Structure formats: structure tokens, C-alpha cells
Amino acid sequence: MASERKKILLRLDPAVHDALARWASDELRSTNAQIEFLLRRALGDAGRLPREAQRMRGPGRPRLNEDDDENDES
């Protein structure tokens, strides 16, 4: 069962947002997913990422069938 995601309002300098959006695009993530990725990395580096935090989905489009990850031999 997936837990509800928290919604927050984030104000960014337009130049920072544009750079973040370009970086996210380069890594096939949404801007929101890129922010979460960076926050998780910072929390992990600081030793503050909660153990109960669910794993983040990898970059790119989600697969049609979640079982494809386990059966992918490429």
C-alpha cells in the first residue's frame, strides 16, 4: 500500500528553477522528482535519511508492468 505523498509550496529563484529543470530533463526526471532526488541524496550524505523512507523510482518513464524490472535481462 503506497502512502500519500506530502505536498509543499516551494519558491525558487527563476534561474535556479531553470537550471534544475534542465538538469532534470537531462536525467529523464520531472523537476519535482529531481528535487526529491537531490533532497534524498543530501539527507543520506548527512546521515539523516529515515530508514522507513520508501525507495524512489528510477529515472525515465515508468514501465507498463512493474514486474518487467525483475524479468529484464538486458
N, C-alpha and C positions, 0 to 999 in steps of 0.2 A: 504494500500500500504506500503510495507516494504522499509525502506530506505537502501541505500548502506552502508555496513559495512566498516569502516576505516581499512586499512592495515598498520601495523608498523613492523619495524625490531627491535627485542629485543635481546640483548646479555645478557646471563646469565652464571654464574659460572656453570660448568658441574655438580657439586654436588648439587647445588640449583635446577637445572633443573631436575635432577634425583629424588630428594625428592618431587618436585612439581608434576612430572609425576606419582609417586606412590600415592600421595595424591589424585590426580585427578582420578586415576583408582579406588581407594577405594570408591570414591563418584560417580562413573559411569559418569564422565565427561571427555572430552578431556582436554589435557593440556591447550590449548587455552581458553576453557570455564572456566577452573579453575582460570586462570589468570584474566579473566574478572570478575568472581565471587568475587575474592579477592579485585580487584580494586574497584568494586561497593560497597563492604562492607566497605572498607577504606573511600571512598568518603562519604558514608552515615554516618559513625561514625564521620566524620569531618564536617558534615552538608554541604557538597559540591556536593552531587549528584543532577544533574539537574532534575527538575520536568518533563521535556519533554523526559527524557531518557526512552526508551521502556523497558518493563519488560523482564527479562531474562527467557528463557525456563528452566524448572526444570531439574534435573539430570536424566540420563538414556536415553535410546533410544526414539526418538520421536514416538508418536503413529501414526498409519496409517491414522486415521481420527481425525482431530483436535477437532471435536465435542465430542469425547469419554470422554474428561475431564469433560464436563458438565453432561454427562449421566452415569458416573461411580458411582455405588452405593456400591463399596467395601470399 
